[in-house]
Amino acid sequence: MDIWADFKKFLISGSLISMAVAFVVGLAIVALITALVTDIIDPLIGAAGHVNFASIGIVTVNGSPLLGGAFLGALVTFLILMVVVFFLIAYPYQVSQDRKAAKAAAAAPTTRECPACCNQIPIKATRCGFCTSSVPPVAPATKS
């Protein structure tokens, strides 16, 4: 295939569409949390401290104001966003992966080691396909 066909295949693939949807949803979540912090949490903090939150920590250096309140607002936004990402994405994904790993670990083995050459052979084999030595049959596993 040429590069244009590969590019077209990439554009049409389902993973690109899923990634685009995730990106748009992520931007919407960030905008929602930013509005929550800017319009509700910052004024509540300012009301509790009897001060304009946006003007907290204003220091002027050579005519340039340094806004500590804006930084604190961004920090609160970041912390809330990380909590949302953890509980809505990272934690459920990790739980899902742990469940898949537990199911895979619980599956019965399909191979065993040849006692003569240490290669992996099918569990039902009576002769090793690598060294051709006879191997004892495996007793069927009983469920307890």
Backbone torsions as a table, in degrees:
resi	resn	phi	psi	omega
1	MET	NA	151.3	175.9
2	ASP	-89.9	175.0	-174.0
3	ILE	-66.9	-33.5	-179.7
4	TRP	-68.7	-36.8	177.3
5	ALA	-66.4	-40.3	176.7
6	ASP	-63.4	-41.2	179.7
7	PHE	-64.7	-42.2	178.5
8	LYS	-63.2	-42.3	178.2
9	LYS	-61.3	-41.2	178.1
10	PHE	-63.0	-43.6	-178.5
11	LEU	-65.6	-33.3	-176.8
12	ILE	-87.4	-16.5	-174.5
13	SER	-61.6	151.4	-179.2
14	GLY	-67.3	-28.9	-178.1
15	SER	-68.0	-34.3	177.8
16	LEU	-66.8	-41.9	179.0
17	ILE	-63.9	-43.6	178.3
18	SER	-61.9	-41.2	179.4
19	MET	-65.3	-39.7	179.4
20	ALA	-65.6	-42.4	178.1
21	VAL	-63.7	-43.4	178.6
22	ALA	-61.9	-39.0	179.4
23	PHE	-64.7	-45.1	-179.5
24	VAL	-65.2	-43.1	178.3
25	VAL	-63.9	-40.0	177.2
26	GLY	-61.3	-42.6	177.3
27	LEU	-63.6	-38.5	178.6
28	ALA	-65.6	-40.4	178.2
29	ILE	-64.5	-43.2	178.8
30	VAL	-62.0	-42.9	179.2
31	ALA	-63.6	-40.3	179.4
32	LEU	-64.5	-45.4	-179.5
33	ILE	-68.5	-38.4	177.4
34	THR	-61.9	-43.5	178.0
35	ALA	-64.6	-39.9	177.9
36	LEU	-59.4	-47.6	-178.3
37	VAL	-68.2	-47.2	-176.0
38	THR	-66.4	-42.2	-172.4
39	ASP	-94.0	-19.8	-176.3
40	ILE	-121.6	-53.5	-173.6
41	ILE	-71.0	-46.4	179.2
42	ASP	-59.0	-46.4	177.0
43	PRO	-63.5	-33.3	177.6
44	LEU	-66.9	-41.2	177.0
45	ILE	-64.2	-41.3	178.3
46	GLY	-64.5	-39.0	179.0
47	ALA	-68.3	-36.6	179.2
48	ALA	-67.4	-34.4	-179.5
49	GLY	-95.3	2.8	-179.3
50	HIS	53.7	44.8	-179.3
51	VAL	-150.1	154.4	175.3
52	ASN	-72.4	114.1	-174.0
53	PHE	-59.6	-37.6	-177.4
54	ALA	-67.1	-22.3	-178.1
55	SER	-98.7	5.5	179.0
56	ILE	-65.1	132.3	174.5
57	GLY	73.3	27.1	178.5
58	ILE	-73.8	120.2	175.1
59	VAL	-127.6	135.6	179.8
60	THR	-106.0	123.8	177.8
61	VAL	-120.8	113.6	-178.4
62	ASN	51.2	41.0	176.8
63	GLY	83.3	0.4	179.5
64	SER	-106.9	119.8	-179.4
65	PRO	-77.9	139.1	173.8
66	LEU	-106.1	115.6	-173.8
67	LEU	-99.4	103.3	178.2
68	GLY	-73.0	-32.7	179.7
69	GLY	-64.9	-40.1	178.0
70	ALA	-64.5	-38.3	178.0
71	PHE	-66.6	-41.9	177.8
72	LEU	-62.8	-38.4	176.2
73	GLY	-62.7	-42.6	177.7
74	ALA	-65.6	-36.5	178.5
75	LEU	-65.7	-42.9	177.2
76	VAL	-63.6	-42.1	176.9
77	THR	-58.9	-45.6	180.0
78	PHE	-61.2	-45.7	-178.7
79	LEU	-64.0	-43.1	178.8
80	ILE	-65.2	-41.2	179.4
81	LEU	-62.5	-40.6	179.3
82	MET	-67.2	-36.3	176.8
83	VAL	-65.6	-43.1	179.2
84	VAL	-63.6	-46.2	179.8
85	VAL	-62.1	-41.0	179.8
86	PHE	-62.6	-50.7	-173.8
87	PHE	-78.6	-25.2	-179.3
88	LEU	-95.3	-22.7	-175.5
89	ILE	-123.8	-60.9	-170.2
90	ALA	-66.8	-47.7	-176.7
91	TYR	-66.5	-48.7	177.1
92	PRO	-60.8	-36.6	177.9
93	TYR	-63.8	-43.4	179.9
94	GLN	-65.7	-40.0	177.3
95	VAL	-62.2	-42.5	177.9
96	SER	-61.9	-43.7	179.0
97	GLN	-65.2	-39.2	177.7
98	ASP	-63.5	-39.2	178.2
99	ARG	-65.9	-41.8	177.7
100	LYS	-62.8	-41.2	179.3
101	ALA	-65.4	-37.8	179.2
102	ALA	-66.8	-39.0	177.6
103	LYS	-66.5	-40.5	-179.9
104	ALA	-67.0	-37.6	179.9
105	ALA	-69.8	-30.4	-178.5
106	ALA	-78.8	-13.5	-179.1
107	ALA	-68.5	143.9	-179.1
108	ALA	-68.9	143.8	179.2
109	PRO	-68.3	147.8	-180.0
110	THR	-108.5	-8.6	179.0
111	THR	-131.2	165.6	174.6
112	ARG	-144.5	171.2	-177.2
113	GLU	-94.9	135.3	175.3
114	CYS	-71.2	129.0	-178.5
115	PRO	-68.0	-20.9	-177.7
116	ALA	-87.4	-45.5	-173.8
117	CYS	-116.2	-4.2	176.5
118	CYS	67.2	18.2	174.0
119	ASN	-86.4	157.5	178.6
120	GLN	-81.8	128.5	179.3
121	ILE	-127.6	158.8	177.7
122	PRO	-58.7	149.2	-175.3
123	ILE	-63.8	-30.3	-177.5
124	LYS	-88.7	-1.6	-176.2
125	ALA	-67.0	143.9	174.9
126	THR	-110.6	-7.9	176.6
127	ARG	-141.6	137.9	-178.6
128	CYS	-73.3	132.8	178.5
129	GLY	-77.6	-11.1	-179.1
130	PHE	-95.3	-50.1	-176.1
131	CYS	-110.0	-3.3	179.7
132	THR	60.8	17.2	176.9
133	SER	-79.4	152.1	177.1
134	SER	-75.3	138.7	178.3
135	VAL	-122.0	143.7	-179.3
136	PRO	-68.4	147.2	178.2
137	PRO	-67.9	152.9	179.6
138	VAL	-91.3	132.8	177.3
139	ALA	-69.1	138.6	179.0
140	PRO	-62.2	139.7	-179.5
141	ALA	-74.4	137.1	176.7
142	THR	-100.8	139.6	179.5
143	LYS	-86.1	134.5	-179.8
144	SER	-110.4	NA	NA
